[in-house]
Amino acid sequence: MKRRDFIKVASTTVSGMLGTVVTPSAAALQAAKRPNLAALSPVDPIPNNEQRNWLGKAYWGNRLQDWQVNNGRIECLRAEASFEVRTVALLTRALNNAHKPARLRMHLGNLTPSKNGFCGFLLGIGAGKLDYRASALAQRYGGENGGFMAVIDSTGELSFRDFSNQNKPIAYEQLQRTTHSQTKKPLADKEIILDCHIDPTDQATFDVRLIASDAKTGEELGFIVRTQVPASELLGGIAMLSSPPAKQAGARWWFNRIETGGEKISINEEHALGPVMGCLYSLNKSVLKLTAQFLPIANPHKKHVRLEYKAAKDATWQQGQTKPIEEGYVACFRLSKWDFSQAYEYRIVFTDAPNTALFCGTIVKDHQSSKQLNIALYSCIIPTAKSLDREVYEKLIPQEAILGRYTPDNILFPHNKLVTHCDSHAPDLYVFAGDQYYETYPTRYGRDTPDAKLDTLYRWYLWFWTFRDSVRHRPAIVIADDHDVLQGNLWGNGGKDSSDNTEEGGGFSWAKDLVRMVYRIQHSHNPDAFDPTPIKHDIPVTYGEFEYGGVSFAIIEDRKFKTPPNTEVDPLLTKGELLGKRQEDFLKHWSENKTHLPKICLTASMWGSPQTKGNAEPLLDYDANGYPPDGRTRAVSLVKRANALVLAGDQHLAMVAKQGVNDYEDGALVFAGPAAAAFWQRWFEGEGKLENKRNNHPNTGNFIDTFGNKMRVLAVANPKLTYAEFKASNKHWGNFVADHRLKSEGYGIVKVDHTKKQYTLECWPWDVDPNTGAQFEGWPFVQKWQDR
């Protein structure tokens, strides 16, 4: 129905879907006559003559593999059943709380004219309670704070549909509106202009008008209006969407000429993203290694990029290396005559556009032992508490709250409190000890699909987006663990293929070029490997040593060579490799090298299995690095020989322990940091039954794990409910907890004081302000080091 016809039938009830169409009111009539209240400006033009999965600086596609830019249009690539509401977030635009007009307009069309579906705008994502990056993840299922849709379907019908129903997340129920399109003519391959007006009213509410026109003829095809829309529904993120009908295969849609206007829409160009997601670098005396991680640009193999740098006092940029963009959209640089005695600014440029900086940061001065070295320790981070591909959110245990889908309780990304609180310690070095992402968060498995690489990059980019501003100015070490290579557990076995096509059979489960890409994007900036010879399937290694901040560091990969489990043998009698001979030889070398420096060994997981299952009884876990015990004992002996502190992550259970070889405390001290955000929970509960407690704390003391490994636990941060409480109410197969209020998550800080010759180990909850709050019980822990 056109607006002029709508006005003529003002006194007539319009038939339509039950409960969604009402008689035109005075307010609706007034809205129909209202002129345009907001001028338009383009969001970010879509380039012609390019095909790529990166949609542009102003856009974020959910998921990467679901969208492409193709010859001046953004095109949706997925419309099978279960691929409803594919979204493209407008990163640089958001609905603010001003009682002012707004307008959104775009051209669109059906890529599959014979198929049914709908497309349009998603408005009010997050209700103003989410970071713009968190709002950008909205997709598929509606839920609390999901907003509402203003859409046109393949028959030409306009509608407003709910996207905030937590109990019916895929119903997309039509909201009450006045009149609807009467054309009922399939859009076929027409190019349509969809124009959405948000008009303030005198009642502190808004009218939302949606108008469809034929782009070729200018003919208005339909008009609807939703009146008295509360201001609370028009606050938050904005996205475009393409969808088949719910639970059916259907249409795919394209968009271009995207425009917005009006004072109610905030423009934040600083939210633009790309073409570089970020940079990672390490500093090892005179060797600088840096990677520039690109988004999925067009024709990456034809692009060359250059690293340039200059001292702060200099006006001229020095040209560093020129490198190609490799698979995984990463450029890898290595400069071997770096002056580490001063700081530099750096930038990344395309060689064919050398005056345009794509990304900038700072290479720090290595202060060596002249000042305290602060190390941030992270591991195990999921972007959402529950998968966005899970239809219904329920409590996993009665103690949990039901999480609103688009609330900060569920959309944890980009972890603002965690990152802000950690950065307040002014870290000099960031250590990411593994599980930078998980294969089922925030979306379903993609590891066994033709788009596995893009799916993995989607997860990696969310991690990078979280930490990009931290690591652009400070060196970082990244260790890829099992979930990084898209496995629940990894017994790498030197790259040998699994004996039975299971993870327990050893080796890497997924496509080897995918595995190589993971190690390329995560490890290429790390210091040079001690012996760079790849393992089987040409899978690279990253173990090695570096010196920074007056400390000698070792990097260890404790799962790449690990022997698969043999469950037919008594756990106390199992034998095999944990680190493998190559890494054991390296640790022998490291223990004898630079003995005048304090030493820290960085690894993914603690070398032991300090877990209990109630009554202080050890829990058997072959994934933990208490297995194999003989390989574990060799590893502990070697770091003891080096007089090293060990830093790790992985177990989601923050702990300080003295590892034993022959006794409980004759090995190295290890600090396993807490998970930043994880779903699987573990416990170590001594229940006051262990000897040699620290400060008489009931969950500390001497412990022997199921593999016979001895250790003394000195501090632990268990979940906030006991194992007995969890077990009594858990109805699932695993130790899953989604509600962060029940978990002990955060980050570690290690302070290396060269004057006092001591390490201070700190363990902080993610939501505690370090200036006013307390650490987890048992921390800080201070350890002196001895000169050798």
Order of alpha helices (4+ residues) and beta strands (2+ residues): alpha-beta-alpha-beta-beta-beta-beta-beta-beta-beta-beta-alpha-beta-beta-beta-beta-beta-beta-beta-beta-beta-beta-beta-beta-beta-beta-beta-beta-beta-alpha-beta-alpha-beta-alpha-beta-beta-alpha-beta-alpha-beta-beta-beta-beta-beta-alpha-beta-beta-beta
